Amino acid sequence: MSQSASPRSRSALIALVILVITVVVGLAVWALGGDDTESSSAATPPSRATSATPSTPFPSPSEATTASPSPSPTITAECEGPDTVFNEEGIEQDSLLPDCGVEKPVTVPQQKKSGLGLACGGEYPVILYKTTTSGAKTSICGVDSSGADFRLVTKPKGGAVVDLKGRYEPDLDAFVADDGATRYTVLAYDGTLQVTKNGKKTSQKASDWISLDNEPDTD
């Protein structure tokens, strides 16, 4: 009986050993699989719950807009004196300035009552041309800067102002006006005033003259 039982015991022992080895291997495999899962979880960083909205940066003092200083107002002269520089900017003007010391431009009622003065005004507000000669001051007063319609206004030294309807004579390059037997001629190219009375002509050279340069060059 004892001899027949020994092989059975050995078979049972072998089966037990195989079972134990199988269990141990299974536990080892399970343990390794768990470590890999934990390592994978640990290696993956948690996602951020909320993304921060970037704040709008405030401009630095150097980036802040600096207010430009307002330009100084341009002082416009009302009359032309010895030290006045007319149209220094070179911009086309609507009229010359009257000379300082002469009467101010007249109004329309004043013109109708007593005529124009050297500063023009009224219905002829534009000073197209001025000349100062040895014996008189003369202005050419226009309705506008075109010079198509103008009056010749001259004031002899010690005399009264003469206001006459004028015309331009292109052959002479001159402004001409007649007062009965007396003709007044202003040469546009040099400011000379010619006065012809009863056939006798006198010429007065200009010491100072200026033109608006908008007169038509008609032939």
C-alpha positions as semicolon CSV with decimal commas, in nm:
position;residue;x (nm);y (nm);z (nm)
1;M;0,000;0,000;0,000
2;S;0,279;0,242;0,079
3;Q;0,454;0,183;-0,247
4;S;0,140;0,248;-0,451
5;A;0,067;0,574;-0,265
6;S;0,410;0,738;-0,320
7;P;0,368;0,820;-0,692
8;R;0,034;0,983;-0,618
9;S;0,192;1,205;-0,355
10;R;0,463;1,314;-0,593
11;S;0,205;1,397;-0,860
12;A;0,006;1,604;-0,615
13;L;0,317;1,786;-0,502
14;I;0,416;1,865;-0,859
15;A;0,065;1,994;-0,932
16;L;0,079;2,209;-0,618
17;V;0,416;2,354;-0,720
18;I;0,288;2,433;-1,070
19;L;-0,017;2,604;-0,918
20;V;0,198;2,809;-0,686
21;I;0,427;2,915;-0,972
22;T;0,125;3,008;-1,185
23;V;-0,020;3,221;-0,906
24;V;0,313;3,390;-0,841
25;V;0,361;3,469;-1,212
26;G;0,006;3,602;-1,237
27;L;0,057;3,823;-0,934
28;A;0,382;3,955;-1,082
29;V;0,220;4,031;-1,416
30;W;-0,069;4,209;-1,244
31;A;0,169;4,409;-1,031
32;L;0,373;4,520;-1,331
33;G;0,059;4,618;-1,526
34;G;-0,059;4,833;-1,235
35;D;0,276;5,012;-1,212
36;D;0,264;5,097;-1,585
37;T;-0,084;5,246;-1,550
38;E;0,018;5,455;-1,251
39;S;0,335;5,570;-1,428
40;S;0,133;5,668;-1,737
41;S;-0,114;5,859;-1,523
42;A;0,164;6,033;-1,335
43;A;0,346;6,131;-1,657
44;T;0,036;6,298;-1,805
45;P;-0,005;6,650;-1,655
46;P;-0,356;6,745;-1,551
47;S;-0,533;6,977;-1,796
48;R;-0,598;7,335;-1,686
49;A;-0,951;7,395;-1,585
50;T;-0,958;7,761;-1,693
51;S;-0,741;7,943;-1,946
52;A;-0,643;8,287;-1,821
53;T;-0,757;8,575;-2,043
54;P;-0,462;8,804;-2,120
55;S;-0,516;9,148;-1,975
56;T;-0,486;9,455;-2,197
57;P;-0,152;9,622;-2,122
58;F;-0,157;9,987;-2,031
59;P;0,065;10,205;-2,256
60;S;0,395;10,301;-2,111
61;P;0,465;10,673;-2,062
62;S;0,678;10,671;-2,377
63;E;0,391;10,516;-2,576
64;A;0,128;10,757;-2,445
65;T;0,012;11,011;-2,699
66;T;0,162;11,352;-2,645
67;A;-0,070;11,640;-2,728
68;S;0,068;11,860;-3,005
69;P;0,086;12,227;-2,918
70;S;-0,178;12,430;-3,097
71;P;-0,037;12,661;-3,365
72;S;-0,008;13,023;-3,276
73;P;-0,266;13,242;-3,447
74;T;-0,137;13,433;-3,746
75;I;-0,152;13,806;-3,697
76;T;-0,275;13,970;-4,015
77;A;-0,161;14,326;-4,080
78;E;-0,434;14,578;-4,158
79;C;-0,212;14,821;-4,344
80;E;0,129;14,835;-4,510
81;G;0,402;15,038;-4,347
82;P;0,776;15,076;-4,409
83;D;0,853;14,752;-4,222
84;T;0,561;14,544;-4,353
85;V;0,652;14,239;-4,562
86;F;0,351;14,172;-4,781
87;N;0,270;13,811;-4,871
88;E;0,590;13,664;-4,730
89;E;0,439;13,313;-4,765
90;G;0,396;13,356;-5,143
91;I;0,026;13,269;-5,132
92;E;-0,203;13,434;-5,387
93;Q;-0,384;13,720;-5,213
94;D;-0,726;13,871;-5,277
95;S;-0,608;14,229;-5,232
96;L;-0,311;14,445;-5,148
97;L;-0,302;14,619;-4,811
98;P;-0,377;14,991;-4,794
99;D;-0,092;15,217;-4,687
100;C;-0,078;15,297;-4,318
101;G;-0,185;15,656;-4,253
102;V;-0,444;15,680;-4,531
103;E;-0,816;15,674;-4,467
104;K;-0,977;15,335;-4,412
105;P;-1,171;15,164;-4,694
106;V;-1,504;15,336;-4,752
107;T;-1,844;15,173;-4,728
108;V;-2,085;15,153;-5,021
109;P;-2,292;15,452;-4,895
110;Q;-1,972;15,654;-4,843
111;Q;-1,857;15,569;-5,194
112;K;-2,187;15,678;-5,345
113;K;-2,174;16,001;-5,148
114;S;-1,812;16,111;-5,191
115;G;-1,626;15,848;-5,396
116;L;-1,342;15,612;-5,316
117;G;-1,026;15,683;-5,121
118;L;-0,677;15,540;-5,162
119;A;-0,777;15,238;-4,948
120;C;-1,058;15,156;-5,197
121;G;-1,368;14,984;-5,049
122;G;-1,736;15,014;-5,136
123;E;-1,814;14,837;-5,463
124;Y;-1,440;14,832;-5,546
125;P;-1,287;14,670;-5,238
126;V;-0,982;14,511;-5,402
127;I;-0,655;14,706;-5,423
128;L;-0,500;14,580;-5,746
129;Y;-0,208;14,820;-5,765
130;K;-0,046;15,099;-5,564
131;T;0,222;15,349;-5,652
132;T;0,384;15,637;-5,465
133;T;0,541;15,902;-5,686
134;S;0,707;16,237;-5,624
135;G;0,377;16,426;-5,641
136;A;0,098;16,182;-5,559
137;K;-0,026;15,850;-5,426
138;T;-0,236;15,637;-5,660
139;S;-0,440;15,318;-5,615
140;I;-0,615;15,095;-5,868
141;C;-0,937;14,968;-5,706
142;G;-1,109;14,662;-5,854
143;V;-1,447;14,495;-5,813
144;D;-1,251;14,170;-5,772
145;S;-0,897;14,046;-5,817
146;S;-0,941;13,986;-6,192
147;G;-0,899;14,357;-6,266
148;A;-1,166;14,348;-6,534
149;D;-1,354;14,641;-6,378
150;F;-1,160;14,902;-6,181
151;R;-1,129;15,266;-6,084
152;L;-0,816;15,482;-6,074
153;V;-0,789;15,679;-5,748
154;T;-0,512;15,934;-5,710
155;K;-0,438;16,202;-5,450
156;P;-0,189;16,477;-5,539
157;K;0,019;16,615;-5,254
158;G;-0,184;16,890;-5,092
159;G;-0,479;16,820;-5,322
160;A;-0,811;16,636;-5,313
161;V;-0,867;16,274;-5,404
162;V;-0,961;16,210;-5,767
163;D;-1,174;15,898;-5,830
164;L;-1,217;15,800;-6,196
165;K;-1,345;15,510;-6,403
166;G;-1,038;15,333;-6,542
167;R;-0,942;15,116;-6,835
168;Y;-0,638;14,906;-6,915
169;E;-0,442;14,980;-7,231
170;P;-0,233;14,672;-7,317
171;D;-0,016;14,853;-7,575
172;L;0,113;15,080;-7,298
173;D;0,078;14,822;-7,019
174;A;-0,092;15,102;-6,833
175;F;-0,400;15,195;-6,630
176;V;-0,566;15,500;-6,782
177;A;-0,847;15,731;-6,665
178;D;-0,981;16,059;-6,806
179;D;-1,113;16,358;-6,614
180;G;-1,231;16,600;-6,879
181;A;-0,919;16,742;-7,043
182;T;-0,688;16,568;-6,796
183;R;-0,563;16,213;-6,843
184;Y;-0,401;16,005;-6,572
185;T;-0,181;15,715;-6,678
186;V;-0,010;15,467;-6,444
187;L;0,257;15,256;-6,615
188;A;0,208;14,910;-6,467
189;Y;0,566;14,794;-6,528
190;D;0,739;15,062;-6,317
191;G;0,471;15,263;-6,130
192;T;0,530;15,592;-6,314
193;L;0,236;15,834;-6,302
194;Q;0,184;16,045;-6,612
195;V;-0,055;16,339;-6,602
196;T;-0,150;16,494;-6,935
197;K;-0,339;16,824;-6,907
198;N;-0,428;17,038;-7,206
199;G;-0,178;16,847;-7,415
200;K;0,110;16,889;-7,170
201;K;0,244;16,569;-7,013
202;T;0,431;16,545;-6,685
203;S;0,582;16,224;-6,550
204;Q;0,641;16,131;-6,189
205;K;0,876;15,840;-6,124
206;A;0,772;15,592;-5,857
207;S;0,963;15,561;-5,533
208;D;0,753;15,260;-5,435
209;W;0,498;15,051;-5,620
210;I;0,338;14,707;-5,586
211;S;0,096;14,501;-5,795
212;L;-0,137;14,216;-5,701
213;D;-0,025;14,049;-6,026
214;N;-0,371;13,925;-6,114
215;E;-0,444;14,177;-6,389
216;P;-0,542;14,022;-6,723
217;D;-0,284;14,034;-6,999
218;T;-0,525;14,107;-7,282
219;D;-0,411;14,223;-7,623
